[in-house]
Amino acid sequence: MGFTYSEGMVKSSLLSRHKLRIYDKSPERVVSISKLEHFDVYDDIEKCLPDADVVFLAVKPYHVDELFEEIKPLVNNDQIFVSIMAGITIEKIQEGLNITKVVRAMPNLPAQVGKGVTSYTEAKAVSRVELLMIRNLLDTTGESIRVENENFIDASTGISGSGPAYVFYFMQSMLEAALKMGFSSNDSKVLVSKTFEGAVELFNQSDLSPETWMNRVASRGGTTRAALDSMDDNNVKELIKEAAYAAFDRAVELGKQ
């Protein structure tokens, strides 16, 4: 996700053709990213971090203590830190790095194609002007939503952050059903992907709720109603809600570890 943000930012006009700095501990990644335009890639963080204005923290949550130990001597209180680490609180980042300006964000995978959605919230030390700059950076990968507090960041983990996986899970199930019915792999992919694409477009271009659209498709005693009744009988809606809350709860747990 860190590299996805990087690609979005360098393709925008915000950096005014300046190169974006990337630090990576993987020698293989350093070599591969170095071949791309618009990036200055470092394997030595001391040459990269100290004079940066905005720093994106994009590591797995279980690496956070190691990260703090490595970069704490190199940071300063004028820098703005944008964290996309699930579950890691603003307070933990402030204390771990001895800094004050932190923005916590939760992106999702469609940012890779400019269709992402990122929820974010900020520490009190971040000014309105600084927050606007950060929002403009986040918007280079899709849309961003400012939320009131960190509870909504954890909640959005269960909806938008993990949400694409739920969609892919449903798509995979439909693909397997299509294959079992005898469709080819290519035809199955077209049938499923275009169905999702079209349904989302219908939803976005109207003020109708998903439930209203379901009722428009499903007629009494028809094929769609049979499918929806099967989902209701198997409690699918409640299971999806439980899955979203499972991701939410896990995000909260990560913040307490």
Secondary structure as a PSIPRED ss2 file (coil, helix, strand):
# PSIPRED VFORMAT (PSIPRED V4.0)

   1 M C   1.000  0.000  0.000
   2 G H   0.000  1.000  0.000
   3 F H   0.000  1.000  0.000
   4 T H   0.000  1.000  0.000
   5 Y H   0.000  1.000  0.000
   6 S H   0.000  1.000  0.000
   7 E H   0.000  1.000  0.000
   8 G H   0.000  1.000  0.000
   9 M H   0.000  1.000  0.000
  10 V H   0.000  1.000  0.000
  11 K H   0.000  1.000  0.000
  12 S C   1.000  0.000  0.000
  13 S C   1.000  0.000  0.000
  14 L C   1.000  0.000  0.000
  15 L C   1.000  0.000  0.000
  16 S C   1.000  0.000  0.000
  17 R C   1.000  0.000  0.000
  18 H C   1.000  0.000  0.000
  19 K C   1.000  0.000  0.000
  20 L E   0.000  0.000  1.000
  21 R E   0.000  0.000  1.000
  22 I E   0.000  0.000  1.000
  23 Y E   0.000  0.000  1.000
  24 D C   1.000  0.000  0.000
  25 K C   1.000  0.000  0.000
  26 S C   1.000  0.000  0.000
  27 P H   0.000  1.000  0.000
  28 E H   0.000  1.000  0.000
  29 R H   0.000  1.000  0.000
  30 V H   0.000  1.000  0.000
  31 V H   0.000  1.000  0.000
  32 S H   0.000  1.000  0.000
  33 I H   0.000  1.000  0.000
  34 S H   0.000  1.000  0.000
  35 K C   1.000  0.000  0.000
  36 L C   1.000  0.000  0.000
  37 E C   1.000  0.000  0.000
  38 H C   1.000  0.000  0.000
  39 F E   0.000  0.000  1.000
  40 D E   0.000  0.000  1.000
  41 V E   0.000  0.000  1.000
  42 Y E   0.000  0.000  1.000
  43 D C   1.000  0.000  0.000
  44 D C   1.000  0.000  0.000
  45 I H   0.000  1.000  0.000
  46 E H   0.000  1.000  0.000
  47 K H   0.000  1.000  0.000
  48 C C   1.000  0.000  0.000
  49 L C   1.000  0.000  0.000
  50 P C   1.000  0.000  0.000
  51 D C   1.000  0.000  0.000
  52 A C   1.000  0.000  0.000
  53 D C   1.000  0.000  0.000
  54 V E   0.000  0.000  1.000
  55 V E   0.000  0.000  1.000
  56 F E   0.000  0.000  1.000
  57 L E   0.000  0.000  1.000
  58 A C   1.000  0.000  0.000
  59 V C   1.000  0.000  0.000
  60 K C   1.000  0.000  0.000
  61 P H   0.000  1.000  0.000
  62 Y H   0.000  1.000  0.000
  63 H H   0.000  1.000  0.000
  64 V H   0.000  1.000  0.000
  65 D H   0.000  1.000  0.000
  66 E H   0.000  1.000  0.000
  67 L H   0.000  1.000  0.000
  68 F H   0.000  1.000  0.000
  69 E H   0.000  1.000  0.000
  70 E H   0.000  1.000  0.000
  71 I H   0.000  1.000  0.000
  72 K H   0.000  1.000  0.000
  73 P H   0.000  1.000  0.000
  74 L H   0.000  1.000  0.000
  75 V C   1.000  0.000  0.000
  76 N C   1.000  0.000  0.000
  77 N C   1.000  0.000  0.000
  78 D C   1.000  0.000  0.000
  79 Q C   1.000  0.000  0.000
  80 I E   0.000  0.000  1.000
  81 F E   0.000  0.000  1.000
  82 V E   0.000  0.000  1.000
  83 S E   0.000  0.000  1.000
  84 I C   1.000  0.000  0.000
  85 M C   1.000  0.000  0.000
  86 A C   1.000  0.000  0.000
  87 G C   1.000  0.000  0.000
  88 I C   1.000  0.000  0.000
  89 T C   1.000  0.000  0.000
  90 I H   0.000  1.000  0.000
  91 E H   0.000  1.000  0.000
  92 K H   0.000  1.000  0.000
  93 I H   0.000  1.000  0.000
  94 Q H   0.000  1.000  0.000
  95 E H   0.000  1.000  0.000
  96 G H   0.000  1.000  0.000
  97 L H   0.000  1.000  0.000
  98 N C   1.000  0.000  0.000
  99 I C   1.000  0.000  0.000
 100 T C   1.000  0.000  0.000
 101 K C   1.000  0.000  0.000
 102 V E   0.000  0.000  1.000
 103 V E   0.000  0.000  1.000
 104 R E   0.000  0.000  1.000
 105 A E   0.000  0.000  1.000
 106 M E   0.000  0.000  1.000
 107 P C   1.000  0.000  0.000
 108 N C   1.000  0.000  0.000
 109 L H   0.000  1.000  0.000
 110 P H   0.000  1.000  0.000
 111 A H   0.000  1.000  0.000
 112 Q H   0.000  1.000  0.000
 113 V H   0.000  1.000  0.000
 114 G C   1.000  0.000  0.000
 115 K C   1.000  0.000  0.000
 116 G E   0.000  0.000  1.000
 117 V E   0.000  0.000  1.000
 118 T E   0.000  0.000  1.000
 119 S E   0.000  0.000  1.000
 120 Y E   0.000  0.000  1.000
 121 T E   0.000  0.000  1.000
 122 E E   0.000  0.000  1.000
 123 A C   1.000  0.000  0.000
 124 K C   1.000  0.000  0.000
 125 A C   1.000  0.000  0.000
 126 V C   1.000  0.000  0.000
 127 S C   1.000  0.000  0.000
 128 R H   0.000  1.000  0.000
 129 V H   0.000  1.000  0.000
 130 E H   0.000  1.000  0.000
 131 L H   0.000  1.000  0.000
 132 L H   0.000  1.000  0.000
 133 M H   0.000  1.000  0.000
 134 I H   0.000  1.000  0.000
 135 R H   0.000  1.000  0.000
 136 N H   0.000  1.000  0.000
 137 L H   0.000  1.000  0.000
 138 L H   0.000  1.000  0.000
 139 D H   0.000  1.000  0.000
 140 T H   0.000  1.000  0.000
 141 T H   0.000  1.000  0.000
 142 G E   0.000  0.000  1.000
 143 E E   0.000  0.000  1.000
 144 S E   0.000  0.000  1.000
 145 I E   0.000  0.000  1.000
 146 R E   0.000  0.000  1.000
 147 V C   1.000  0.000  0.000
 148 E C   1.000  0.000  0.000
 149 N C   1.000  0.000  0.000
 150 E H   0.000  1.000  0.000
 151 N H   0.000  1.000  0.000
 152 F H   0.000  1.000  0.000
 153 I H   0.000  1.000  0.000
 154 D H   0.000  1.000  0.000
 155 A H   0.000  1.000  0.000
 156 S H   0.000  1.000  0.000
 157 T H   0.000  1.000  0.000
 158 G H   0.000  1.000  0.000
 159 I H   0.000  1.000  0.000
 160 S H   0.000  1.000  0.000
 161 G H   0.000  1.000  0.000
 162 S C   1.000  0.000  0.000
 163 G H   0.000  1.000  0.000
 164 P H   0.000  1.000  0.000
 165 A H   0.000  1.000  0.000
 166 Y H   0.000  1.000  0.000
 167 V H   0.000  1.000  0.000
 168 F H   0.000  1.000  0.000
 169 Y H   0.000  1.000  0.000
 170 F H   0.000  1.000  0.000
 171 M H   0.000  1.000  0.000
 172 Q H   0.000  1.000  0.000
 173 S H   0.000  1.000  0.000
 174 M H   0.000  1.000  0.000
 175 L H   0.000  1.000  0.000
 176 E H   0.000  1.000  0.000
 177 A H   0.000  1.000  0.000
 178 A H   0.000  1.000  0.000
 179 L H   0.000  1.000  0.000
 180 K H   0.000  1.000  0.000
 181 M C   1.000  0.000  0.000
 182 G C   1.000  0.000  0.000
 183 F C   1.000  0.000  0.000
 184 S C   1.000  0.000  0.000
 185 S H   0.000  1.000  0.000
 186 N H   0.000  1.000  0.000
 187 D H   0.000  1.000  0.000
 188 S H   0.000  1.000  0.000
 189 K H   0.000  1.000  0.000
 190 V H   0.000  1.000  0.000
 191 L H   0.000  1.000  0.000
 192 V H   0.000  1.000  0.000
 193 S H   0.000  1.000  0.000
 194 K H   0.000  1.000  0.000
 195 T H   0.000  1.000  0.000
 196 F H   0.000  1.000  0.000
 197 E H   0.000  1.000  0.000
 198 G H   0.000  1.000  0.000
 199 A H   0.000  1.000  0.000
 200 V H   0.000  1.000  0.000
 201 E H   0.000  1.000  0.000
 202 L H   0.000  1.000  0.000
 203 F H   0.000  1.000  0.000
 204 N H   0.000  1.000  0.000
 205 Q C   1.000  0.000  0.000
 206 S C   1.000  0.000  0.000
 207 D C   1.000  0.000  0.000
 208 L C   1.000  0.000  0.000
 209 S C   1.000  0.000  0.000
 210 P H   0.000  1.000  0.000
 211 E H   0.000  1.000  0.000
 212 T H   0.000  1.000  0.000
 213 W H   0.000  1.000  0.000
 214 M H   0.000  1.000  0.000
 215 N H   0.000  1.000  0.000
 216 R H   0.000  1.000  0.000
 217 V H   0.000  1.000  0.000
 218 A C   1.000  0.000  0.000
 219 S C   1.000  0.000  0.000
 220 R C   1.000  0.000  0.000
 221 G C   1.000  0.000  0.000
 222 G C   1.000  0.000  0.000
 223 T H   0.000  1.000  0.000
 224 T H   0.000  1.000  0.000
 225 R H   0.000  1.000  0.000
 226 A H   0.000  1.000  0.000
 227 A H   0.000  1.000  0.000
 228 L H   0.000  1.000  0.000
 229 D H   0.000  1.000  0.000
 230 S H   0.000  1.000  0.000
 231 M H   0.000  1.000  0.000
 232 D H   0.000  1.000  0.000
 233 D H   0.000  1.000  0.000
 234 N C   1.000  0.000  0.000
 235 N C   1.000  0.000  0.000
 236 V H   0.000  1.000  0.000
 237 K H   0.000  1.000  0.000
 238 E H   0.000  1.000  0.000
 239 L H   0.000  1.000  0.000
 240 I H   0.000  1.000  0.000
 241 K H   0.000  1.000  0.000
 242 E H   0.000  1.000  0.000
 243 A H   0.000  1.000  0.000
 244 A H   0.000  1.000  0.000
 245 Y H   0.000  1.000  0.000
 246 A H   0.000  1.000  0.000
 247 A H   0.000  1.000  0.000
 248 F H   0.000  1.000  0.000
 249 D H   0.000  1.000  0.000
 250 R H   0.000  1.000  0.000
 251 A H   0.000  1.000  0.000
 252 V H   0.000  1.000  0.000
 253 E H   0.000  1.000  0.000
 254 L H   0.000  1.000  0.000
 255 G H   0.000  1.000  0.000
 256 K H   0.000  1.000  0.000
 257 Q C   1.000  0.000  0.000
